[in-house]
Amino acid sequence: MKVAILIFILFLLSCNSSEKKSNDNKNLLDEDNELVDDSDNCIKFTDFYANGAGNESCPCQNDVDRIKREFSSGSATAEGFVLKIDEIMIREEDNEVIPRGECGKENKCGITFRGYDRSLFKDSLIGKEWVLYLIEGFYGSVYGEYVSRDVQVIRHKDGTLIAASGTGIVNEDGEHEWDDKVWPSKLVPEIKAEQKVLSTCESFCVKFQSGEDGKPLGDWQYDHIIAPPVEITVEGKTPVIVKNGEVIRSEGYEYFVRDSIRVTEEDSDGYILSYGKKYKFDFFIVNTEALK
């Protein structure tokens, strides 16, 4: 439950800014006794969360599309954790495939792939050795909760790339030298990923009210943002442009992008979130050919 609440808060913050505008006498109370502002065309957060925003070429996905694809492992380390696969576990109720193996702990170690085609994970993986890497950096604090940004990479022991992901990827300019920077990553130099701002991207405004406990309180807060796709280039492959909530297969790789947002020139403070960041996105890449 705590994780679910934090995810909800993060998604909320991904489309708000720290700028506040004063309410005026046009404010009214809605059916939930929440303060609404009819003086602008901004999307109320509850509507945005349910329906998404943006336009066809630059959509900001709704919550259902956030979990189309993802993978993670609690065993990954910066130095690399070696996992010898001895079984492929299927959890149908959660739509998960988990290659895992003995690792000297009470439970087996593994890596969880959620939403992926199960036919990709064949028994031929048993006996293979994968190395799991993780680089984590500080992203911010949300209502007292630590929030990270990270890059995860999975390779065969011979170095062949299996998968890579980046979550909470933001612009890192202006940060102190001692801050943990994660992207671009030395773990996966063969991949480039950056937002592709298209001339057809439609900007939109999102508004919300929130106190320290996450309940409506005080003046409206606003963000003027766009939701651009992310251009991903794997060395030796044709670059692909992936929209929010979209899954693309190309030349033996599968790509997924979510939560790609960026402030526009209309945004007076120039930040999304309260930590001074101009953009944010997540990506997930799997080398489907390397799974064979």
C-alpha positions in Angstrom: 0.0 0.0 0.0 2.8 2.4 0.9 4.5 1.8 -2.5 1.2 2.3 -4.4 0.6 5.6 -2.6 4.1 6.8 -3.4 3.6 5.8 -7.1 0.4 7.8 -7.2 2.2 10.8 -5.6 5.1 10.6 -8.1 2.7 10.5 -11.0 0.9 13.5 -9.6 4.1 15.4 -9.2 5.3 14.5 -12.7 2.7 17.0 -14.0 2.8 19.8 -11.5 5.2 22.7 -10.7 6.2 24.5 -7.6 4.7 27.8 -9.0 1.5 28.9 -7.2 -1.1 31.3 -8.4 -3.5 33.2 -6.1 -7.1 32.2 -6.1 -9.7 34.9 -6.9 -13.4 35.2 -6.5 -14.0 32.9 -9.5 -13.1 29.9 -7.4 -16.0 27.5 -6.6 -16.5 24.3 -4.7 -17.2 21.2 -6.7 -19.3 18.1 -5.8 -16.5 16.8 -3.7 -16.2 20.1 -1.8 -12.8 20.7 -3.4 -11.8 24.1 -4.7 -11.9 24.5 -8.4 -10.7 27.3 -10.6 -12.8 28.2 -13.7 -10.5 31.1 -14.7 -8.2 29.0 -16.9 -8.2 25.9 -19.1 -5.9 23.8 -17.1 -6.7 20.1 -16.6 -7.6 19.2 -13.1 -5.3 16.5 -11.9 -8.0 13.9 -11.2 -9.1 14.1 -14.8 -5.6 14.0 -16.2 -4.7 10.9 -14.1 -7.7 9.0 -15.4 -7.6 10.1 -19.1 -4.1 11.3 -20.0 -3.4 14.4 -22.0 -1.5 15.8 -25.0 -2.3 14.9 -28.6 -1.8 11.9 -30.9 1.8 12.7 -31.7 2.8 13.6 -28.2 0.5 11.8 -25.7 0.9 11.7 -22.0 -0.4 8.2 -21.2 -3.1 7.4 -18.7 -2.2 5.2 -15.7 -3.1 1.9 -17.5 -0.3 2.4 -20.0 2.3 3.0 -17.3 2.7 -0.7 -16.6 2.7 -2.2 -20.1 6.4 -3.1 -19.6 9.0 -3.0 -16.8 11.7 -5.1 -15.3 13.6 -5.0 -12.0 15.8 -7.0 -9.7 16.6 -6.6 -6.0 19.9 -8.3 -6.6 21.5 -5.8 -9.1 24.6 -3.9 -8.0 26.9 -1.2 -9.4 29.7 -3.8 -9.7 27.4 -6.5 -11.2 25.6 -9.4 -9.6 26.1 -12.7 -11.4 22.9 -14.8 -11.7 23.0 -18.4 -13.0 19.5 -19.2 -14.2 18.1 -22.5 -13.1 14.4 -22.0 -13.7 11.9 -19.7 -15.4 9.1 -18.9 -13.0 5.7 -17.7 -14.3 3.3 -15.6 -12.2 0.1 -15.5 -14.4 -1.9 -13.4 -11.9 0.7 -10.6 -12.2 1.6 -11.1 -15.8 5.3 -11.7 -14.8 8.1 -13.9 -16.0 11.0 -14.4 -13.6 14.3 -16.0 -14.6 15.9 -16.9 -11.3 18.5 -19.1 -9.6 20.1 -20.0 -6.3 22.1 -17.3 -4.7 22.9 -18.4 -1.2 19.8 -16.7 0.2 16.6 -18.1 1.7 14.8 -17.3 -1.6 16.2 -17.5 -5.1 17.4 -14.3 -6.7 16.0 -13.3 -10.1 14.8 -10.5 -12.3 11.1 -9.8 -12.8 9.9 -9.0 -16.3 6.3 -7.6 -16.2 4.1 -7.4 -19.3 6.5 -9.1 -21.7 5.6 -11.9 -24.1 6.2 -15.1 -22.2 7.3 -16.9 -25.3 10.5 -14.8 -25.3 11.7 -16.6 -22.2 12.5 -20.2 -23.3 14.0 -23.1 -21.3 17.2 -22.5 -23.3 17.9 -19.7 -20.8 18.4 -22.3 -18.1 22.1 -22.6 -17.3 22.9 -19.1 -18.7 24.7 -16.6 -16.6 23.4 -13.0 -16.5 25.1 -10.1 -14.8 22.7 -7.5 -13.2 23.9 -3.9 -12.8 22.3 -1.0 -11.1 23.3 2.7 -10.8 21.1 4.8 -8.5 21.0 8.5 -7.9 19.0 10.9 -5.7 15.9 12.2 -7.4 14.1 14.1 -4.6 12.0 13.8 -1.5 8.2 13.5 -1.8 6.3 13.9 1.4 9.3 12.6 3.4 9.8 9.6 1.1 13.2 9.1 -0.6 12.8 8.9 -4.4 15.5 7.7 -6.7 16.5 7.8 -10.3 18.3 4.7 -11.7 19.7 2.8 -14.6 19.5 -1.0 -14.7 21.4 -3.1 -17.2 21.4 -6.9 -17.8 24.2 -8.6 -19.8 25.2 -12.1 -20.6 28.4 -13.0 -18.9 30.1 -12.5 -22.2 29.0 -8.9 -22.3 26.0 -9.2 -24.7 23.3 -6.7 -23.8 20.1 -8.3 -22.7 18.1 -5.4 -21.4 18.5 -1.8 -20.1 16.2 0.7 -18.4 16.2 4.2 -17.0 13.7 5.5 -14.6 13.4 9.1 -13.4 15.8 10.3 -16.1 16.1 14.1 -15.8 18.4 16.9 -17.0 21.5 16.8 -14.7 22.9 20.2 -15.7 23.4 22.5 -12.7 23.9 19.7 -10.3 26.8 19.6 -7.8 29.8 17.4 -8.7 29.0 15.2 -5.8 25.5 14.4 -7.0 24.9 10.9 -8.3 24.5 11.3 -12.0 23.0 8.3 -13.9 22.4 9.3 -17.5 24.1 8.9 -20.0 25.4 5.8 -18.3 28.8 4.2 -18.5 27.0 0.9 -17.8 25.5 1.0 -21.3 27.5 3.3 -23.6 25.9 1.7 -26.7 22.5 3.3 -25.9 21.4 6.9 -26.3 18.0 8.1 -25.2 16.7 11.6 -25.3 13.4 13.4 -25.7 12.4 14.3 -29.3 10.4 17.5 -29.2 8.2 17.5 -32.3 6.6 20.6 -33.9 3.3 18.7 -33.6 3.5 18.4 -29.8 0.5 20.0 -28.1 1.2 21.7 -24.8 -1.2 21.5 -21.9 -1.6 22.8 -18.4 -2.2 20.6 -15.3 -3.3 22.0 -12.0 -3.6 20.5 -8.5 -3.8 21.5 -4.9 -1.9 19.6 -2.2 -0.8 19.9 1.4 1.9 17.9 3.1 -0.5 14.9 3.5 -1.4 14.9 -0.2 -4.9 16.3 0.5 -6.3 19.4 -1.3 -5.1 22.5 0.4 -4.2 26.1 -0.5 -3.7 27.7 -3.9 -3.7 26.0 -7.2 -0.3 24.9 -8.5 0.4 24.8 -12.2 2.6 23.2 -14.9 2.7 24.1 -18.6 4.1 21.0 -20.2 4.4 18.8 -23.3 4.7 15.0 -23.5 7.3 14.4 -26.2 8.4 11.0 -27.4 11.8 9.6 -26.7 14.3 8.9 -29.4 16.4 5.8 -28.5 19.4 4.7 -30.5 21.2 1.3 -29.9 24.6 1.3 -31.5 24.4 -0.4 -35.0 20.6 -0.2 -35.1 18.1 2.3 -36.7 17.0 5.0 -34.1 13.4 4.6 -33.0 11.0 7.3 -31.7 8.7 5.9 -29.0 5.7 7.8 -27.6 4.5 7.6 -24.1 2.7 4.3 -23.4 3.9 2.9 -26.7 5.7 -0.4 -27.3 7.8 -0.7 -30.5 9.7 -3.7 -31.9 12.5 -3.0 -34.3 15.6 -5.0 -35.5 15.6 -7.5 -32.6 14.8 -5.0 -29.8 11.7 -4.1 -28.0 11.2 -0.5 -26.7 8.8 1.1 -24.2 8.6 4.7 -22.9 6.5 6.2 -20.1 6.2 9.5 -18.2 8.0 11.6 -20.7 7.2 15.2 -19.9 8.9 18.5 -20.4 8.1 22.1 -19.4 7.4 24.6 -22.2 8.5 28.2 -22.5 5.1 29.2 -21.1 6.0 27.7 -17.7 7.1 30.7 -15.6 9.5 28.8 -13.2 10.9 26.5 -15.9 10.6 23.4 -13.8 8.4 20.3 -13.4 8.6 19.0 -9.8 10.0 21.0 -7.0 13.7 20.0 -7.4 14.4 22.2 -10.4 14.2 19.7 -13.3 13.1 20.6 -16.9 12.2 17.2 -18.1 11.6 13.6 -17.0 11.2 10.2 -18.7 11.4 6.4 -18.2 12.5 3.9 -20.8 12.8 0.1 -21.0 14.7 -1.8 -23.7 15.0 -5.6 -24.2 17.2 -7.3 -26.8 14.7 -10.1 -27.8 17.3 -11.8 -30.0 19.7 -12.2 -27.1 17.0 -14.2 -25.2 17.1 -17.0 -27.7 
